[in-house]
Amino acid sequence: MTGLKKMLICMSLLICLGLFIRPAQAVPGIHSGAKTDSQKALVQTYQDQVSFVQSEIKKIQEDMDWLALKIKRMEDFDRFVPQRLYNSIAFKKSKIKSLVKLKHRYERLLKSSAPPGPAKIGTKAKTDKKDQKDKKNKDLGLEKNIRKKILASGLEDWVELLPHETPLSLENRLPILFSSGSAVIAKGYESFLKNLAGLVKGYQVRIIIDGYADTDPIHTKRYSSNFELGAARAAAIVKALVKYGVKPSVFKIGSTGEYRFDSQKVTEWKNLQRHANIAVFFISRI
């Protein structure tokens, strides 16, 4: 009887010990590694927040790029740059910085709510290096493609590609000239504008057009000053390119009237002062 009792006690101990050392995943619904519905909902919320903040950063960055390009053009042509433009750039940078912090916060929350994965040593460095190489190859491919299209369109004498700019940009080499007091595009430029539209339609672009006037003052029913005349010349170029299929949303226009030439003391060849410049910035292929 004593031996039977001892055997029963040993069996009880083994059973209890087995319960205590049972693997956690054997208990359903507790440590199985599967996320509950609430965990899935939380992860989805964080993912949505990260995507939203990233989209806001992208929008502000695009606006800031536009402003930076506008300021650069104004500085290149010795135009006065209002302080509000610099203030706007600074404000947008500050806003992006705040949004980046918020994005990182949601990413940390997202990471903490997701199941841990296997560690990958050196993956980020390799990925960054690969991304840089891919971007360089993409830029070279974009430049090569644009150069081919320039030759195919017969625009090599009209435009100049600036490959070392970021983003890749193109400007008209020959100015688009206007008659005195007029914003009507001469028929001789129609073919150029049609070919230029055909070239840029295949890419995601931003286009800045600046219109200029000579130093002769103007005050008519249509144009109260050379500012309006210069802007009308730029707008005429936009209308022509839109007519040939370029999206209106990619344009920005500017005008300095006659004041671009004051600092350069240009007083002769007024027919060359009455012109418009086109700058195309290539972002990517469509």
Summary of the structure (lengths in Angstrom):
residues: 286
radius of gyration: 32.2
end to end distance: 89.6
largest distance: 127.2
contacts: 746
relative contact order: 0.11
helix: 58%
strand: 13%
